[in-house]
Amino acid sequence: MMKENHKVLLTASQLTALRQLIGEEKVLTSEEEKVVYSYDASKRKYPPSAIVLPRSRDDIVKVMRFAYEENIPVYPRGSGSGMSGGSLPVYGGIALVFTQMNKIIEIDEVNQSATVEPGVVLSELQHAAGRLNLFYPPDPASAEFASIGGTLAECAGGLRCVKYGVTRDYVLWLEVVRMGGEVLQFGSDAVKSVSGYDILRLLVGSEGTLAVFSKIKVRLLPRPETAYTLLATFSDEITALGAGIELLKNAFVPSALEFIDSLSLQCAYDYSHDQRIKDVRGVLLIEFDGKRAQVEHDCSEAREFLSRRAGALNVEIATDRQSIEALWQIRRYLSPALFQLGPTKYNEDIAVPRSELVATFKAIKELADRHKLTIAVFGHCGDGNLHVNFMFDENNKDEKARVEQAIPELFQMVIQRRGTISGEHGIGIMKLPYLSLEYGEAELRIMREIKSIWDPKNLLNPGKIFPSDNFRTPPTTQ
Ligand SMILES: Cc1cc2nc3c(=O)[nH]c(=O)nc-3n(C[C@H](O)[C@H](O)[C@H](O)COP(=O)(O)OP(=O)(O)OC[C@H]3O[C@@H](n4cnc5c(N)ncnc54)[C@H](O)[C@@H]3O)c2cc1C
């Protein structure tokens, strides 16, 4: 093994051995291919020394054994859509990419479950389940391209968590491969299991740092008969947020409850000229799903409630596919539209208890004023999970310095309000410097000890969640 600065490079003989081990066509090493696998949605860039595309569990076992013996770091990667840099090969080594392991092995209608390989794209599982009148609820906005393995490793959230919970709530069992090649399985086919420690829960959300997922079994639900969407507009942001909280307090059970602030709406309007959001200062996008009669009833009750008791200016209900799509399009405009505010975006995904949501939002706006920054906020109001978008120009050193000063202040404020620095994107490299704001030394020690049991040589995804012990230069973070 050679090292160049902090990077682990594979020697020519190691590459030859790797190719012989699992087949020439599964190992990529051209400079172009290294560029392709060097970044994710965090937009940081760290090229791997080699890319391996396993096609079976046996391929994974061989690579994990080889890398362990040769002291080469391995970086699991699904579709590379992670926001926290979780898949990036910060110390070089092998990018282990699961896109070729993309089979839906079985959908079991009696037990309402699906067995899949880790590289299956989430929307493909959703569609396959839907064709059998079944439903896989986890639905991050990246469902069209994120892999199921990646969504488990990040415990992805998304729009439907307010009613259905997060990815973790749908995993029945996991087959995993440790560094060194040992194959283990945790969880059960039974919907209930309290045998031994809940290692399954530990593995989901472990950001590819404990073991690699080689086979996954998830729980499915019966598919809701229909889903309608409501757009509620408000004259100010606080009334909009308060209305969302009141809706839940008054026993409504929406399957999505999204909030958009005034600045984001202004950008979306300038981008789209959608008249529904002209001069609007706060929005809730709400979905109800279930049996048609129940959904119709819920929507009309919610409209009544929002208009008469929660201060909505207008409530529009969409019931057919085209008008539903048109309402959700407002949410989708946000990503491109926000770049009118600045060429660089740092998207923080803090979460707080619902009761702290209004105070947290006010504090974010106060933070923006104090540091003279532009911060646009939208997110999963029902989960207390807000996307706090710092829009700026990273070439402006002074502005960048103010953003970097404001981010830890944001996290400290959120933690004081009993919240968390990441509701769904994970720690990866982007939030690595801040985890110690949320957890004390004793808690972090337990996490490190868990890591060292699973991966004693710290070769699986080193430099993520915690600084690395055995590689020299820490990864660059925001
Ligand atoms: C436009 C956009 C919208 C998004 N919306 C949401 C959203 O609504 N909610 C949300 O939660 N996230 C969202 N994300 C973030 C991202 O899509 C999710 O984190 C997703 O779970 C990542 O899946 P991936 O396959 O791209 O994983 P990658 O980015 O490839 O990897 C993510 C992590 O998973 C690990 N990993 C991947 N495969 C495996 C495996 N087989 N075994 C073990 N570890 C593995 C990697 O090492 C890494 O730590 C969004 C991203 C984008 C770009």
The ligand as an SDF file (V2000), in Angstrom:
LIG
                    3D

 53 58  0  0  0  0  0  0  0  0999 V2000
  -32.2970   16.3300   -4.7600 C   0  0  0  0  0  0  0  0  0  0  0  0
  -32.0800   15.5460   -3.4840 C   0  0  0  0  0  0  0  0  0  0  0  0
  -33.1400   15.3930   -2.6100 C   0  0  0  0  0  0  0  0  0  0  0  0
  -32.9670   14.6870   -1.4250 C   0  0  0  0  0  0  0  0  0  0  0  0
  -34.0360   14.5380   -0.5830 N   0  0  0  0  0  0  0  0  0  0  0  0
  -33.8940   13.8590    0.5630 C   0  0  0  0  0  0  0  0  0  0  0  0
  -35.0020   13.7180    1.4540 C   0  0  0  0  0  0  0  0  0  0  0  0
  -36.1030   14.1820    1.1860 O   0  0  0  0  0  0  0  0  0  0  0  0
  -34.7990   13.0320    2.5930 N   0  0  0  0  0  0  0  0  0  0  0  0
  -33.5870   12.4740    2.8960 C   0  0  0  0  0  0  0  0  0  0  0  0
  -33.4770   11.8570    3.9420 O   0  0  0  0  0  0  0  0  0  0  0  0
  -32.5230   12.6100    2.0880 N   0  0  0  0  0  0  0  0  0  0  0  0
  -32.6400   13.2700    0.9250 C   0  0  0  0  0  0  0  0  0  0  0  0
  -31.5650   13.4190    0.0860 N   0  0  0  0  0  0  0  0  0  0  0  0
  -30.2560   12.8460    0.4670 C   0  0  0  0  0  0  0  0  0  0  0  0
  -29.9440   11.4610   -0.1550 C   0  0  0  0  0  0  0  0  0  0  0  0
  -30.6640   11.2200   -1.3320 O   0  0  0  0  0  0  0  0  0  0  0  0
  -30.2190   10.3680    0.8410 C   0  0  0  0  0  0  0  0  0  0  0  0
  -29.3070   10.4880    1.9140 O   0  0  0  0  0  0  0  0  0  0  0  0
  -30.0880    8.9380    0.3000 C   0  0  0  0  0  0  0  0  0  0  0  0
  -30.3860    8.0860    1.3520 O   0  0  0  0  0  0  0  0  0  0  0  0
  -28.7100    8.5960   -0.2330 C   0  0  0  0  0  0  0  0  0  0  0  0
  -28.7990    7.4180   -1.0400 O   0  0  0  0  0  0  0  0  0  0  0  0
  -27.6320    7.0610   -2.0740 P   0  0  0  0  0  0  0  0  0  0  0  0
  -27.9150    5.7300   -2.6700 O   0  0  0  0  0  0  0  0  0  0  0  0
  -27.4210    8.1560   -3.0200 O   0  0  0  0  0  0  0  0  0  0  0  0
  -26.4190    6.9220   -1.0720 O   0  0  0  0  0  0  0  0  0  0  0  0
  -24.9150    7.4670   -1.2080 P   0  0  0  0  0  0  0  0  0  0  0  0
  -24.8890    8.9520   -1.2730 O   0  0  0  0  0  0  0  0  0  0  0  0
  -24.2050    6.7220   -2.2730 O   0  0  0  0  0  0  0  0  0  0  0  0
  -24.3470    6.9970    0.2170 O   0  0  0  0  0  0  0  0  0  0  0  0
  -24.9170    7.5040    1.3890 C   0  0  0  0  0  0  0  0  0  0  0  0
  -24.3310    6.7300    2.5720 C   0  0  0  0  0  0  0  0  0  0  0  0
  -24.7480    5.3790    2.5060 O   0  0  0  0  0  0  0  0  0  0  0  0
  -23.6280    4.5000    2.5770 C   0  0  0  0  0  0  0  0  0  0  0  0
  -24.0140    3.3410    1.7680 N   0  0  0  0  0  0  0  0  0  0  0  0
  -24.4770    3.3150    0.4940 C   0  0  0  0  0  0  0  0  0  0  0  0
  -24.7580    2.0610    0.1320 N   0  0  0  0  0  0  0  0  0  0  0  0
  -24.4880    1.2590    1.2030 C   0  0  0  0  0  0  0  0  0  0  0  0
  -24.5640   -0.1530    1.4530 C   0  0  0  0  0  0  0  0  0  0  0  0
  -25.0120   -1.0120    0.5480 N   0  0  0  0  0  0  0  0  0  0  0  0
  -24.1580   -0.6090    2.6580 N   0  0  0  0  0  0  0  0  0  0  0  0
  -23.7180    0.2360    3.6310 C   0  0  0  0  0  0  0  0  0  0  0  0
  -23.6230    1.5720    3.4340 N   0  0  0  0  0  0  0  0  0  0  0  0
  -24.0020    2.0690    2.2380 C   0  0  0  0  0  0  0  0  0  0  0  0
  -22.4670    5.3330    2.0400 C   0  0  0  0  0  0  0  0  0  0  0  0
  -21.2370    4.8920    2.5190 O   0  0  0  0  0  0  0  0  0  0  0  0
  -22.8100    6.7070    2.5900 C   0  0  0  0  0  0  0  0  0  0  0  0
  -22.3710    6.8380    3.9140 O   0  0  0  0  0  0  0  0  0  0  0  0
  -31.6990   14.1290   -1.1090 C   0  0  0  0  0  0  0  0  0  0  0  0
  -30.6400   14.2860   -1.9980 C   0  0  0  0  0  0  0  0  0  0  0  0
  -30.8180   14.9870   -3.1720 C   0  0  0  0  0  0  0  0  0  0  0  0
  -29.6550   15.1310   -4.1050 C   0  0  0  0  0  0  0  0  0  0  0  0
  1  2  1  0
  2  3  1  0
  2 52  2  0
  3  4  2  0
  4  5  1  0
  4 50  1  0
  5  6  2  0
  6  7  1  0
  6 13  1  0
  7  8  2  0
  7  9  1  0
  9 10  1  0
 10 11  2  0
 10 12  1  0
 12 13  2  0
 13 14  1  0
 14 15  1  0
 14 50  1  0
 15 16  1  0
 16 17  1  0
 16 18  1  0
 18 19  1  0
 18 20  1  0
 20 21  1  0
 20 22  1  0
 22 23  1  0
 23 24  1  0
 24 25  2  0
 24 26  1  0
 24 27  1  0
 27 28  1  0
 28 29  2  0
 28 30  1  0
 28 31  1  0
 31 32  1  0
 32 33  1  0
 33 34  1  0
 33 48  1  0
 34 35  1  0
 35 36  1  0
 35 46  1  0
 36 37  1  0
 36 45  1  0
 37 38  2  0
 38 39  1  0
 39 40  1  0
 39 45  2  0
 40 41  1  0
 40 42  2  0
 42 43  1  0
 43 44  2  0
 44 45  1  0
 46 47  1  0
 46 48  1  0
 48 49  1  0
 50 51  2  0
 51 52  1  0
 52 53  1  0
M  END
$$$$
